[in-house]
Amino acid sequence: MKYLFLIGLILIILWIFRHPKNRRSRSGEIPATRRPERMVKCARCGVHLPEGESVQDGATHYCCIEHRNAAQDRTD
Ligand SMILES: [Zn+2]
């Protein structure tokens, strides 16, 4: 009975030590979560910049707040 407990304990230890290794080898691959960001064009000066860095006004993108304000001043 004592040996059964020992064998069980060894199997549990082996199982615990084997799993992080499997995970580590998988995480070595490049994660597919980082996607290339969409590029947008400033409606005023025409400079291209990532969508996340642009100033958005509806469907229109600007490179900075100044250009957005300037475009709005022109339309009003
Ligand atoms: Zn601009």
N, CA, C, O and the ligand as a Tripos MOL2 file, in Angstrom:
@<TRIPOS>MOLECULE
protein
  305   303    77     0     0
PROTEIN
NO_CHARGES

@<TRIPOS>ATOM
      1 N           0.8440   -1.2160    0.0000 N.3       1 MET1
      2 CA          0.0000    0.0000    0.0000 C.3       1 MET1
      3 C           0.8720    1.2560    0.0000 C.2       1 MET1
      4 O           0.5470    2.2520   -0.6460 O.2       1 MET1
      5 N           1.9700    1.1900    0.7270 N.am      2 LYS2
      6 CA          2.9070    2.3060    0.8090 C.3       2 LYS2
      7 C           3.5440    2.5800   -0.5630 C.2       2 LYS2
      8 O           3.7700    3.7310   -0.9390 O.2       2 LYS2
      9 N           3.8270    1.4920   -1.3020 N.am      3 TYR3
     10 CA          4.4500    1.6280   -2.6250 C.3       3 TYR3
     11 C           3.4850    2.2500   -3.6400 C.2       3 TYR3
     12 O           3.8790    3.0400   -4.4980 O.2       3 TYR3
     13 N           2.2190    1.8710   -3.5150 N.am      4 LEU4
     14 CA          1.2120    2.4290   -4.4210 C.3       4 LEU4
     15 C           1.1490    3.9560   -4.2790 C.2       4 LEU4
     16 O           1.0490    4.6890   -5.2630 O.2       4 LEU4
     17 N           1.2110    4.4000   -3.0360 N.am      5 PHE5
     18 CA          1.1840    5.8310   -2.7460 C.3       5 PHE5
     19 C           2.4230    6.5170   -3.3340 C.2       5 PHE5
     20 O           2.3330    7.6060   -3.9020 O.2       5 PHE5
     21 N           3.5770    5.8630   -3.1880 N.am      6 LEU6
     22 CA          4.8310    6.4080   -3.7170 C.3       6 LEU6
     23 C           4.8030    6.4930   -5.2460 C.2       6 LEU6
     24 O           5.2050    7.4980   -5.8330 O.2       6 LEU6
     25 N           4.3190    5.4190   -5.8760 N.am      7 ILE7
     26 CA          4.2340    5.4030   -7.3490 C.3       7 ILE7
     27 C           3.3020    6.5150   -7.8310 C.2       7 ILE7
     28 O           3.5890    7.2190   -8.7990 O.2       7 ILE7
     29 N           2.1780    6.6490   -7.1240 N.am      8 GLY8
     30 CA          1.2150    7.7080   -7.4550 C.3       8 GLY8
     31 C           1.8520    9.0800   -7.3340 C.2       8 GLY8
     32 O           1.6650    9.9390   -8.1970 O.2       8 GLY8
     33 N           2.6040    9.2830   -6.2610 N.am      9 LEU9
     34 CA          3.2700   10.5660   -6.0120 C.3       9 LEU9
     35 C           4.2870   10.8680   -7.1190 C.2       9 LEU9
     36 O           4.3660   11.9960   -7.6050 O.2       9 LEU9
     37 N           5.0710    9.8410   -7.5150 N.am     10 ILE10
     38 CA          6.0760   10.0110   -8.5780 C.3      10 ILE10
     39 C           5.3950   10.3500   -9.8970 C.2      10 ILE10
     40 O           5.8610   11.2150  -10.6390 O.2      10 ILE10
     41 N           4.2890    9.6640  -10.1890 N.am     11 LEU11
     42 CA          3.5480    9.9280  -11.4360 C.3      11 LEU11
     43 C           3.0240   11.3630  -11.4580 C.2      11 LEU11
     44 O           3.0610   12.0290  -12.4920 O.2      11 LEU11
     45 N           2.5360   11.8320  -10.3100 N.am     12 ILE12
     46 CA          2.0260   13.2120  -10.2200 C.3      12 ILE12
     47 C           3.1660   14.2030  -10.4500 C.2      12 ILE12
     48 O           3.0090   15.1800  -11.1820 O.2      12 ILE12
     49 N           4.3120   13.9450   -9.8230 N.am     13 ILE13
     50 CA          5.4790   14.8290   -9.9800 C.3      13 ILE13
     51 C           5.9170   14.8590  -11.4480 C.2      13 ILE13
     52 O           6.1790   15.9260  -12.0040 O.2      13 ILE13
     53 N           5.9940   13.6770  -12.0670 N.am     14 LEU14
     54 CA          6.3780   13.5910  -13.4850 C.3      14 LEU14
     55 C           5.3890   14.3500  -14.3720 C.2      14 LEU14
     56 O           5.7820   15.0250  -15.3230 O.2      14 LEU14
     57 N           4.1060   14.2280  -14.0460 N.am     15 TRP15
     58 CA          3.0460   14.8820  -14.8330 C.3      15 TRP15
     59 C           3.1670   16.4040  -14.7310 C.2      15 TRP15
     60 O           3.0100   17.1210  -15.7190 O.2      15 TRP15
     61 N           3.4550   16.8860  -13.4970 N.am     16 ILE16
     62 CA          3.5960   18.3350  -13.2750 C.3      16 ILE16
     63 C           4.8180   18.8670  -14.0320 C.2      16 ILE16
     64 O           4.7620   19.9320  -14.6470 O.2      16 ILE16
     65 N           5.9250   18.1070  -13.9780 N.am     17 PHE17
     66 CA          7.1530   18.5920  -14.6200 C.3      17 PHE17
     67 C           7.1100   18.4770  -16.1340 C.2      17 PHE17
     68 O           7.8400   19.1850  -16.8280 O.2      17 PHE17
     69 N           6.2630   17.5930  -16.6560 N.am     18 ARG18
     70 CA          6.2110   17.3930  -18.1100 C.3      18 ARG18
     71 C           5.3760   18.4660  -18.7930 C.2      18 ARG18
     72 O           5.6660   18.8400  -19.9290 O.2      18 ARG18
     73 N           4.3490   18.9640  -18.1220 N.am     19 HIS19
     74 CA          3.4270   19.8900  -18.7630 C.3      19 HIS19
     75 C           3.9910   21.2800  -19.0660 C.2      19 HIS19
     76 O           3.7870   21.7780  -20.1730 O.2      19 HIS19
     77 N           4.6930   21.9280  -18.1250 N.am     20 PRO20
     78 CA          5.2400   23.2470  -18.4680 C.3      20 PRO20
     79 C           6.2020   23.2090  -19.6480 C.2      20 PRO20
     80 O           6.3000   24.1810  -20.3980 O.2      20 PRO20
     81 N           6.9240   22.0810  -19.8220 N.am     21 LYS21
     82 CA          7.8460   21.9270  -20.9470 C.3      21 LYS21
     83 C           7.0850   21.9600  -22.2670 C.2      21 LYS21
     84 O           7.4960   22.6270  -23.2160 O.2      21 LYS21
     85 N           5.9680   21.2320  -22.3160 N.am     22 ASN22
     86 CA          5.1490   21.2040  -23.5360 C.3      22 ASN22
     87 C           4.6200   22.5910  -23.8680 C.2      22 ASN22
     88 O           4.5890   22.9980  -25.0300 O.2      22 ASN22
     89 N           4.2090   23.3040  -22.8420 N.am     23 ARG23
     90 CA          3.6820   24.6530  -23.0510 C.3      23 ARG23
     91 C           4.7770   25.5960  -23.5430 C.2      23 ARG23
     92 O           4.5440   26.4340  -24.4140 O.2      23 ARG23
     93 N           5.9810   25.4460  -22.9700 N.am     24 ARG24
     94 CA          7.0760   26.3550  -23.3240 C.3      24 ARG24
     95 C           7.4680   26.1930  -24.7930 C.2      24 ARG24
     96 O           7.7290   27.1770  -25.4840 O.2      24 ARG24
     97 N           7.5080   24.9350  -25.2660 N.am     25 SER25
     98 CA          7.8980   24.6940  -26.6490 C.3      25 SER25
     99 C           6.8500   25.2560  -27.6110 C.2      25 SER25
    100 O           7.1700   25.6630  -28.7280 O.2      25 SER25
    101 N           5.5880   25.2710  -27.1550 N.am     26 ARG26
    102 CA          4.5240   25.8240  -28.0020 C.3      26 ARG26
    103 C           4.5800   27.3370  -28.0200 C.2      26 ARG26
    104 O           4.3590   27.9570  -29.0610 O.2      26 ARG26
    105 N           4.8790   27.9500  -26.8530 N.am     27 SER27
    106 CA          4.8870   29.4080  -26.7680 C.3      27 SER27
    107 C           6.1070   29.9940  -27.4820 C.2      27 SER27
    108 O           6.1820   31.2050  -27.6870 O.2      27 SER27
    109 N           7.0650   29.1340  -27.8610 N.am     28 GLY28
    110 CA          8.2250   29.5990  -28.6090 C.3      28 GLY28
    111 C           7.8740   30.0800  -30.0000 C.2      28 GLY28
    112 O           8.6260   30.8220  -30.6320 O.2      28 GLY28
    113 N           6.7030   29.6390  -30.4680 N.am     29 GLU29
    114 CA          6.2440   30.0940  -31.7860 C.3      29 GLU29
    115 C           5.8060   31.5510  -31.7000 C.2      29 GLU29
    116 O           5.4330   32.0330  -30.6300 O.2      29 GLU29
    117 N           5.8530   32.2360  -32.8120 N.am     30 ILE30
    118 CA          5.4720   33.6480  -32.8500 C.3      30 ILE30
    119 C           3.9450   33.7560  -32.6750 C.2      30 ILE30
    120 O           3.1940   33.1350  -33.4270 O.2      30 ILE30
    121 N           3.4940   34.5280  -31.7010 N.am     31 PRO31
    122 CA          2.0440   34.6620  -31.5160 C.3      31 PRO31
    123 C           1.3860   35.3740  -32.6970 C.2      31 PRO31
    124 O           1.9090   36.3520  -33.2300 O.2      31 PRO31
    125 N           0.2270   34.8550  -33.0860 N.am     32 ALA32
    126 CA         -0.4690   35.3970  -34.2570 C.3      32 ALA32
    127 C          -1.4010   36.5380  -33.8750 C.2      32 ALA32
    128 O          -2.1990   36.9930  -34.6950 O.2      32 ALA32
    129 N          -1.3000   37.0070  -32.6190 N.am     33 THR33
    130 CA         -2.2170   38.0550  -32.1630 C.3      33 THR33
    131 C          -1.8390   39.4300  -32.7060 C.2      33 THR33
    132 O          -2.6970   40.2990  -32.8640 O.2      33 THR33
    133 N          -0.5180   39.6280  -32.9970 N.am     34 ARG34
    134 CA         -0.0830   40.9560  -33.4890 C.3      34 ARG34
    135 C          -0.2920   41.0320  -34.9850 C.2      34 ARG34
    136 O           0.4390   40.4190  -35.7630 O.2      34 ARG34
    137 N          -1.2830   41.7810  -35.3680 N.am     35 ARG35
    138 CA         -1.5720   41.9580  -36.7830 C.3      35 ARG35
    139 C          -1.0030   43.2820  -37.2440 C.2      35 ARG35
    140 O          -0.9550   44.2350  -36.4660 O.2      35 ARG35
    141 N          -0.5690   43.3650  -38.4980 N.am     36 PRO36
    142 CA         -0.0990   44.6560  -38.9970 C.3      36 PRO36
    143 C          -1.2510   45.6490  -39.0320 C.2      36 PRO36
    144 O          -2.3540   45.3330  -39.4780 O.2      36 PRO36
    145 N          -0.9700   46.8700  -38.5470 N.am     37 GLU37
    146 CA         -2.0250   47.8690  -38.4360 C.3      37 GLU37
    147 C          -2.3430   48.4950  -39.7970 C.2      37 GLU37
    148 O          -1.4660   48.6650  -40.6440 O.2      37 GLU37
    149 N          -3.5870   48.8220  -39.9760 N.am     38 ARG38
    150 CA         -4.0480   49.4250  -41.2270 C.3      38 ARG38
    151 C          -3.4900   50.8460  -41.3320 C.2      38 ARG38
    152 O          -3.4780   51.5890  -40.3510 O.2      38 ARG38
    153 N          -3.0340   51.2100  -42.5160 N.am     39 MET39
    154 CA         -2.5000   52.5460  -42.7520 C.3      39 MET39
    155 C          -3.6040   53.4370  -43.3000 C.2      39 MET39
    156 O          -4.3680   53.0410  -44.1800 O.2      39 MET39
    157 N          -3.6710   54.6560  -42.7550 N.am     40 VAL40
    158 CA         -4.6650   55.6170  -43.2340 C.3      40 VAL40
    159 C          -3.9510   56.8780  -43.7070 C.2      40 VAL40
    160 O          -2.7950   57.1220  -43.3640 O.2      40 VAL40
    161 N          -4.6610   57.6710  -44.4980 N.am     41 LYS41
    162 CA         -4.0810   58.8750  -45.0900 C.3      41 LYS41
    163 C          -4.7350   60.1060  -44.4700 C.2      41 LYS41
    164 O          -5.9570   60.1700  -44.3330 O.2      41 LYS41
    165 N          -3.9180   61.0710  -44.1020 N.am     42 CYS42
    166 CA         -4.4360   62.3310  -43.5690 C.3      42 CYS42
    167 C          -5.1950   63.0460  -44.6840 C.2      42 CYS42
    168 O          -4.6880   63.2250  -45.7910 O.2      42 CYS42
    169 N          -6.4260   63.4500  -44.3610 N.am     43 ALA43
    170 CA         -7.2850   64.0850  -45.3630 C.3      43 ALA43
    171 C          -6.7930   65.4860  -45.7100 C.2      43 ALA43
    172 O          -7.2210   66.0500  -46.7170 O.2      43 ALA43
    173 N          -5.9020   66.0630  -44.8990 N.am     44 ARG44
    174 CA         -5.4500   67.4390  -45.1520 C.3      44 ARG44
    175 C          -4.0890   67.4590  -45.8620 C.2      44 ARG44
    176 O          -3.9410   68.0740  -46.9180 O.2      44 ARG44
    177 N          -3.0940   66.7750  -45.2680 N.am     45 CYS45
    178 CA         -1.7510   66.8560  -45.8490 C.3      45 CYS45
    179 C          -1.3690   65.5930  -46.6300 C.2      45 CYS45
    180 O          -0.3720   65.5940  -47.3530 O.2      45 CYS45
    181 N          -2.1530   64.5190  -46.4900 N.am     46 GLY46
    182 CA         -1.9270   63.3160  -47.2860 C.3      46 GLY46
    183 C          -0.8620   62.3860  -46.7480 C.2      46 GLY46
    184 O          -0.4680   61.4440  -47.4360 O.2      46 GLY46
    185 N          -0.3770   62.6260  -45.5210 N.am     47 VAL47
    186 CA          0.6460   61.7600  -44.9350 C.3      47 VAL47
    187 C          -0.0080   60.4430  -44.4880 C.2      47 VAL47
    188 O          -1.1410   60.4220  -44.0060 O.2      47 VAL47
    189 N           0.7450   59.3430  -44.6650 N.am     48 HIS48
    190 CA          0.2330   58.0330  -44.2570 C.3      48 HIS48
    191 C           0.7050   57.7160  -42.8420 C.2      48 HIS48
    192 O           1.8640   57.9440  -42.4970 O.2      48 HIS48
    193 N          -0.2130   57.1840  -42.0230 N.am     49 LEU49
    194 CA          0.1270   56.8290  -40.6430 C.3      49 LEU49
    195 C          -0.7510   55.6740  -40.1910 C.2      49 LEU49
    196 O          -1.8160   55.4490  -40.7640 O.2      49 LEU49
    197 N          -0.3050   54.9150  -39.1360 N.am     50 PRO50
    198 CA         -1.1360   53.8070  -38.6430 C.3      50 PRO50
    199 C          -2.4740   54.3280  -38.1220 C.2      50 PRO50
    200 O          -2.5540   55.4170  -37.5550 O.2      50 PRO50
    201 N          -3.5210   53.5270  -38.3270 N.am     51 GLU51
    202 CA         -4.8660   53.9410  -37.9380 C.3      51 GLU51
    203 C          -4.9450   54.2820  -36.4510 C.2      51 GLU51
    204 O          -5.6590   55.2060  -36.0610 O.2      51 GLU51
    205 N          -4.2070   53.5330  -35.6170 N.am     52 GLY52
    206 CA         -4.2380   53.7520  -34.1710 C.3      52 GLY52
    207 C          -3.6490   55.0990  -33.7650 C.2      52 GLY52
    208 O          -3.9980   55.6300  -32.7110 O.2      52 GLY52
    209 N          -2.7610   55.6600  -34.5870 N.am     53 GLU53
    210 CA         -2.1240   56.9410  -34.2670 C.3      53 GLU53
    211 C          -2.8530   58.1150  -34.9090 C.2      53 GLU53
    212 O          -2.5320   59.2700  -34.6300 O.2      53 GLU53
    213 N          -3.8150   57.8340  -35.7540 N.am     54 SER54
    214 CA         -4.4950   58.9060  -36.4760 C.3      54 SER54
    215 C          -5.5850   59.5300  -35.6180 C.2      54 SER54
    216 O          -6.0750   58.9230  -34.6650 O.2      54 SER54
    217 N          -5.9570   60.7650  -35.9790 N.am     55 VAL55
    218 CA         -7.0910   61.4510  -35.3570 C.3      55 VAL55
    219 C          -8.2750   61.2130  -36.2780 C.2      55 VAL55
    220 O          -8.2960   61.6510  -37.4290 O.2      55 VAL55
    221 N          -9.2780   60.4910  -35.7270 N.am     56 GLN56
    222 CA        -10.4010   60.0840  -36.5640 C.3      56 GLN56
    223 C         -11.5680   61.0350  -36.3820 C.2      56 GLN56
    224 O         -11.8990   61.4290  -35.2640 O.2      56 GLN56
    225 N         -12.1860   61.3990  -37.4960 N.am     57 ASP57
    226 CA        -13.3790   62.2470  -37.4740 C.3      57 ASP57
    227 C         -14.3830   61.6020  -38.4260 C.2      57 ASP57
    228 O         -14.3980   61.8820  -39.6240 O.2      57 ASP57
    229 N         -15.2200   60.7310  -37.8610 N.am     58 GLY58
    230 CA        -16.1420   59.9530  -38.6870 C.3      58 GLY58
    231 C         -15.3580   58.9450  -39.4960 C.2      58 GLY58
    232 O         -14.6390   58.1220  -38.9300 O.2      58 GLY58
    233 N         -15.4820   58.9940  -40.8010 N.am     59 ALA59
    234 CA        -14.7540   58.0750  -41.6760 C.3      59 ALA59
    235 C         -13.4420   58.6940  -42.1460 C.2      59 ALA59
    236 O         -12.6650   58.0470  -42.8480 O.2      59 ALA59
    237 N         -13.1950   59.9400  -41.7640 N.am     60 THR60
    238 CA        -12.0110   60.6730  -42.2110 C.3      60 THR60
    239 C         -10.9160   60.5990  -41.1560 C.2      60 THR60
    240 O         -11.1860   60.6430  -39.9560 O.2      60 THR60
    241 N          -9.6650   60.4860  -41.6260 N.am     61 HIS61
    242 CA         -8.5130   60.3930  -40.7290 C.3      61 HIS61
    243 C          -7.5960   61.5910  -40.9470 C.2      61 HIS61
    244 O          -7.4590   62.1080  -42.0550 O.2      61 HIS61
    245 N          -6.9680   62.0150  -39.8380 N.am     62 TYR62
    246 CA         -6.0010   63.1130  -39.8940 C.3      62 TYR62
    247 C          -4.7490   62.7080  -39.1230 C.2      62 TYR62
    248 O          -4.8010   61.8480  -38.2430 O.2      62 TYR62
    249 N          -3.6270   63.3330  -39.4610 N.am     63 CYS63
    250 CA         -2.3700   62.9910  -38.8050 C.3      63 CYS63
    251 C          -2.2520   63.6480  -37.4390 C.2      63 CYS63
    252 O          -1.5050   63.1680  -36.5870 O.2      63 CYS63
    253 N          -2.9780   64.7380  -37.2170 N.am     64 CYS64
    254 CA         -2.9200   65.4430  -35.9440 C.3      64 CYS64
    255 C          -4.2060   66.2430  -35.7360 C.2      64 CYS64
    256 O          -4.9930   66.4340  -36.6630 O.2      64 CYS64
    257 N          -4.4010   66.7030  -34.5050 N.am     65 ILE65
    258 CA         -5.6210   67.4530  -34.1570 C.3      65 ILE65
    259 C          -5.6710   68.7780  -34.9370 C.2      65 ILE65
    260 O          -6.7450   69.2240  -35.3400 O.2      65 ILE65
    261 N          -4.5020   69.3990  -35.1450 N.am     66 GLU66
    262 CA         -4.4400   70.6710  -35.8710 C.3      66 GLU66
    263 C          -5.0240   70.5360  -37.2760 C.2      66 GLU66
    264 O          -5.7680   71.4000  -37.7410 O.2      66 GLU66
    265 N          -4.6760   69.4470  -37.9360 N.am     67 HIS67
    266 CA         -5.1730   69.2440  -39.2980 C.3      67 HIS67
    267 C          -6.6710   68.9480  -39.3000 C.2      67 HIS67
    268 O          -7.3850   69.3490  -40.2190 O.2      67 HIS67
    269 N          -7.1450   68.2430  -38.2680 N.am     68 ARG68
    270 CA         -8.5820   67.9850  -38.1610 C.3      68 ARG68
    271 C          -9.3270   69.3000  -37.9450 C.2      68 ARG68
    272 O         -10.3490   69.5590  -38.5810 O.2      68 ARG68
    273 N          -8.8040   70.1250  -37.0410 N.am     69 ASN69
    274 CA         -9.4370   71.4240  -36.7660 C.3      69 ASN69
    275 C          -9.4140   72.3050  -37.9990 C.2      69 ASN69
    276 O         -10.3940   72.9860  -38.3020 O.2      69 ASN69
    277 N          -8.2980   72.2940  -38.7080 N.am     70 ALA70
    278 CA         -8.1730   73.1170  -39.9230 C.3      70 ALA70
    279 C          -9.1750   72.6750  -40.9760 C.2      70 ALA70
    280 O          -9.7560   73.5080  -41.6710 O.2      70 ALA70
    281 N          -9.3800   71.3700  -41.0980 N.am     71 ALA71
    282 CA        -10.3390   70.8450  -42.0700 C.3      71 ALA71
    283 C         -11.7580   71.2080  -41.6750 C.2      71 ALA71
    284 O         -12.5960   71.5030  -42.5280 O.2      71 ALA71
    285 N         -12.0210   71.1820  -40.3750 N.am     72 GLN72
    286 CA        -13.3540   71.5240  -39.8890 C.3      72 GLN72
    287 C         -13.6380   73.0170  -40.0800 C.2      72 GLN72
    288 O         -14.7550   73.4010  -40.4260 O.2      72 GLN72
    289 N         -12.6100   73.8640  -39.8500 N.am     73 ASP73
    290 CA        -12.7740   75.3150  -40.0230 C.3      73 ASP73
    291 C         -13.1330   75.6350  -41.4690 C.2      73 ASP73
    292 O         -13.9020   76.5530  -41.7560 O.2      73 ASP73
    293 N         -12.5490   74.8420  -42.3710 N.am     74 ARG74
    294 CA        -12.7540   75.1040  -43.7910 C.3      74 ARG74
    295 C         -14.2030   74.7420  -44.2010 C.2      74 ARG74
    296 O         -14.8310   75.4380  -44.9990 O.2      74 ARG74
    297 N         -14.7060   73.6390  -43.6330 N.am     75 THR75
    298 CA        -16.0440   73.1750  -44.0210 C.3      75 THR75
    299 C         -17.1520   74.0040  -43.3820 C.2      75 THR75
    300 O         -18.2330   74.1300  -43.9560 O.2      75 THR75
    301 N         -16.9010   74.5730  -42.1980 N.am     76 ASP76
    302 CA        -17.9480   75.3490  -41.4950 C.3      76 ASP76
    303 C         -18.1450   76.7500  -42.0650 C.2      76 ASP76
    304 O         -18.9850   77.5040  -41.5740 O.2      76 ASP76
    305 ZN         -1.9820   66.0000  -41.8060 Zn       77 ZN77
@<TRIPOS>BOND
     1     1     2 1
     2     2     3 1
     3     3     4 2
     4     3     5 am
     5     5     6 1
     6     6     7 1
     7     7     8 2
     8     7     9 am
     9     9    10 1
    10    10    11 1
    11    11    12 2
    12    11    13 am
    13    13    14 1
    14    14    15 1
    15    15    16 2
    16    15    17 am
    17    17    18 1
    18    18    19 1
    19    19    20 2
    20    19    21 am
    21    21    22 1
    22    22    23 1
    23    23    24 2
    24    23    25 am
    25    25    26 1
    26    26    27 1
    27    27    28 2
    28    27    29 am
    29    29    30 1
    30    30    31 1
    31    31    32 2
    32    31    33 am
    33    33    34 1
    34    34    35 1
    35    35    36 2
    36    35    37 am
    37    37    38 1
    38    38    39 1
    39    39    40 2
    40    39    41 am
    41    41    42 1
    42    42    43 1
    43    43    44 2
    44    43    45 am
    45    45    46 1
    46    46    47 1
    47    47    48 2
    48    47    49 am
    49    49    50 1
    50    50    51 1
    51    51    52 2
    52    51    53 am
    53    53    54 1
    54    54    55 1
    55    55    56 2
    56    55    57 am
    57    57    58 1
    58    58    59 1
    59    59    60 2
    60    59    61 am
    61    61    62 1
    62    62    63 1
    63    63    64 2
    64    63    65 am
    65    65    66 1
    66    66    67 1
    67    67    68 2
    68    67    69 am
    69    69    70 1
    70    70    71 1
    71    71    72 2
    72    71    73 am
    73    73    74 1
    74    74    75 1
    75    75    76 2
    76    75    77 am
    77    77    78 1
    78    78    79 1
    79    79    80 2
    80    79    81 am
    81    81    82 1
    82    82    83 1
    83    83    84 2
    84    83    85 am
    85    85    86 1
    86    86    87 1
    87    87    88 2
    88    87    89 am
    89    89    90 1
    90    90    91 1
    91    91    92 2
    92    91    93 am
    93    93    94 1
    94    94    95 1
    95    95    96 2
    96    95    97 am
    97    97    98 1
    98    98    99 1
    99    99   100 2
   100    99   101 am
   101   101   102 1
   102   102   103 1
   103   103   104 2
   104   103   105 am
   105   105   106 1
   106   106   107 1
   107   107   108 2
   108   107   109 am
   109   109   110 1
   110   110   111 1
   111   111   112 2
   112   111   113 am
   113   113   114 1
   114   114   115 1
   115   115   116 2
   116   115   117 am
   117   117   118 1
   118   118   119 1
   119   119   120 2
   120   119   121 am
   121   121   122 1
   122   122   123 1
   123   123   124 2
   124   123   125 am
   125   125   126 1
   126   126   127 1
   127   127   128 2
   128   127   129 am
   129   129   130 1
   130   130   131 1
   131   131   132 2
   132   131   133 am
   133   133   134 1
   134   134   135 1
   135   135   136 2
   136   135   137 am
   137   137   138 1
   138   138   139 1
   139   139   140 2
   140   139   141 am
   141   141   142 1
   142   142   143 1
   143   143   144 2
   144   143   145 am
   145   145   146 1
   146   146   147 1
   147   147   148 2
   148   147   149 am
   149   149   150 1
   150   150   151 1
   151   151   152 2
   152   151   153 am
   153   153   154 1
   154   154   155 1
   155   155   156 2
   156   155   157 am
   157   157   158 1
   158   158   159 1
   159   159   160 2
   160   159   161 am
   161   161   162 1
   162   162   163 1
   163   163   164 2
   164   163   165 am
   165   165   166 1
   166   166   167 1
   167   167   168 2
   168   167   169 am
   169   169   170 1
   170   170   171 1
   171   171   172 2
   172   171   173 am
   173   173   174 1
   174   174   175 1
   175   175   176 2
   176   175   177 am
   177   177   178 1
   178   178   179 1
   179   179   180 2
   180   179   181 am
   181   181   182 1
   182   182   183 1
   183   183   184 2
   184   183   185 am
   185   185   186 1
   186   186   187 1
   187   187   188 2
   188   187   189 am
   189   189   190 1
   190   190   191 1
   191   191   192 2
   192   191   193 am
   193   193   194 1
   194   194   195 1
   195   195   196 2
   196   195   197 am
   197   197   198 1
   198   198   199 1
   199   199   200 2
   200   199   201 am
   201   201   202 1
   202   202   203 1
   203   203   204 2
   204   203   205 am
   205   205   206 1
   206   206   207 1
   207   207   208 2
   208   207   209 am
   209   209   210 1
   210   210   211 1
   211   211   212 2
   212   211   213 am
   213   213   214 1
   214   214   215 1
   215   215   216 2
   216   215   217 am
   217   217   218 1
   218   218   219 1
   219   219   220 2
   220   219   221 am
   221   221   222 1
   222   222   223 1
   223   223   224 2
   224   223   225 am
   225   225   226 1
   226   226   227 1
   227   227   228 2
   228   227   229 am
   229   229   230 1
   230   230   231 1
   231   231   232 2
   232   231   233 am
   233   233   234 1
   234   234   235 1
   235   235   236 2
   236   235   237 am
   237   237   238 1
   238   238   239 1
   239   239   240 2
   240   239   241 am
   241   241   242 1
   242   242   243 1
   243   243   244 2
   244   243   245 am
   245   245   246 1
   246   246   247 1
   247   247   248 2
   248   247   249 am
   249   249   250 1
   250   250   251 1
   251   251   252 2
   252   251   253 am
   253   253   254 1
   254   254   255 1
   255   255   256 2
   256   255   257 am
   257   257   258 1
   258   258   259 1
   259   259   260 2
   260   259   261 am
   261   261   262 1
   262   262   263 1
   263   263   264 2
   264   263   265 am
   265   265   266 1
   266   266   267 1
   267   267   268 2
   268   267   269 am
   269   269   270 1
   270   270   271 1
   271   271   272 2
   272   271   273 am
   273   273   274 1
   274   274   275 1
   275   275   276 2
   276   275   277 am
   277   277   278 1
   278   278   279 1
   279   279   280 2
   280   279   281 am
   281   281   282 1
   282   282   283 1
   283   283   284 2
   284   283   285 am
   285   285   286 1
   286   286   287 1
   287   287   288 2
   288   287   289 am
   289   289   290 1
   290   290   291 1
   291   291   292 2
   292   291   293 am
   293   293   294 1
   294   294   295 1
   295   295   296 2
   296   295   297 am
   297   297   298 1
   298   298   299 1
   299   299   300 2
   300   299   301 am
   301   301   302 1
   302   302   303 1
   303   303   304 2
@<TRIPOS>SUBSTRUCTURE
     1 MET1         2 RESIDUE 1 A MET
     2 LYS2         6 RESIDUE 1 A LYS
     3 TYR3        10 RESIDUE 1 A TYR
     4 LEU4        14 RESIDUE 1 A LEU
     5 PHE5        18 RESIDUE 1 A PHE
     6 LEU6        22 RESIDUE 1 A LEU
     7 ILE7        26 RESIDUE 1 A ILE
     8 GLY8        30 RESIDUE 1 A GLY
     9 LEU9        34 RESIDUE 1 A LEU
    10 ILE10       38 RESIDUE 1 A ILE
    11 LEU11       42 RESIDUE 1 A LEU
    12 ILE12       46 RESIDUE 1 A ILE
    13 ILE13       50 RESIDUE 1 A ILE
    14 LEU14       54 RESIDUE 1 A LEU
    15 TRP15       58 RESIDUE 1 A TRP
    16 ILE16       62 RESIDUE 1 A ILE
    17 PHE17       66 RESIDUE 1 A PHE
    18 ARG18       70 RESIDUE 1 A ARG
    19 HIS19       74 RESIDUE 1 A HIS
    20 PRO20       78 RESIDUE 1 A PRO
    21 LYS21       82 RESIDUE 1 A LYS
    22 ASN22       86 RESIDUE 1 A ASN
    23 ARG23       90 RESIDUE 1 A ARG
    24 ARG24       94 RESIDUE 1 A ARG
    25 SER25       98 RESIDUE 1 A SER
    26 ARG26      102 RESIDUE 1 A ARG
    27 SER27      106 RESIDUE 1 A SER
    28 GLY28      110 RESIDUE 1 A GLY
    29 GLU29      114 RESIDUE 1 A GLU
    30 ILE30      118 RESIDUE 1 A ILE
    31 PRO31      122 RESIDUE 1 A PRO
    32 ALA32      126 RESIDUE 1 A ALA
    33 THR33      130 RESIDUE 1 A THR
    34 ARG34      134 RESIDUE 1 A ARG
    35 ARG35      138 RESIDUE 1 A ARG
    36 PRO36      142 RESIDUE 1 A PRO
    37 GLU37      146 RESIDUE 1 A GLU
    38 ARG38      150 RESIDUE 1 A ARG
    39 MET39      154 RESIDUE 1 A MET
    40 VAL40      158 RESIDUE 1 A VAL
    41 LYS41      162 RESIDUE 1 A LYS
    42 CYS42      166 RESIDUE 1 A CYS
    43 ALA43      170 RESIDUE 1 A ALA
    44 ARG44      174 RESIDUE 1 A ARG
    45 CYS45      178 RESIDUE 1 A CYS
    46 GLY46      182 RESIDUE 1 A GLY
    47 VAL47      186 RESIDUE 1 A VAL
    48 HIS48      190 RESIDUE 1 A HIS
    49 LEU49      194 RESIDUE 1 A LEU
    50 PRO50      198 RESIDUE 1 A PRO
    51 GLU51      202 RESIDUE 1 A GLU
    52 GLY52      206 RESIDUE 1 A GLY
    53 GLU53      210 RESIDUE 1 A GLU
    54 SER54      214 RESIDUE 1 A SER
    55 VAL55      218 RESIDUE 1 A VAL
    56 GLN56      222 RESIDUE 1 A GLN
    57 ASP57      226 RESIDUE 1 A ASP
    58 GLY58      230 RESIDUE 1 A GLY
    59 ALA59      234 RESIDUE 1 A ALA
    60 THR60      238 RESIDUE 1 A THR
    61 HIS61      242 RESIDUE 1 A HIS
    62 TYR62      246 RESIDUE 1 A TYR
    63 CYS63      250 RESIDUE 1 A CYS
    64 CYS64      254 RESIDUE 1 A CYS
    65 ILE65      258 RESIDUE 1 A ILE
    66 GLU66      262 RESIDUE 1 A GLU
    67 HIS67      266 RESIDUE 1 A HIS
    68 ARG68      270 RESIDUE 1 A ARG
    69 ASN69      274 RESIDUE 1 A ASN
    70 ALA70      278 RESIDUE 1 A ALA
    71 ALA71      282 RESIDUE 1 A ALA
    72 GLN72      286 RESIDUE 1 A GLN
    73 ASP73      290 RESIDUE 1 A ASP
    74 ARG74      294 RESIDUE 1 A ARG
    75 THR75      298 RESIDUE 1 A THR
    76 ASP76      302 RESIDUE 1 A ASP
    77 ZN77       305 GROUP 0 **** ****
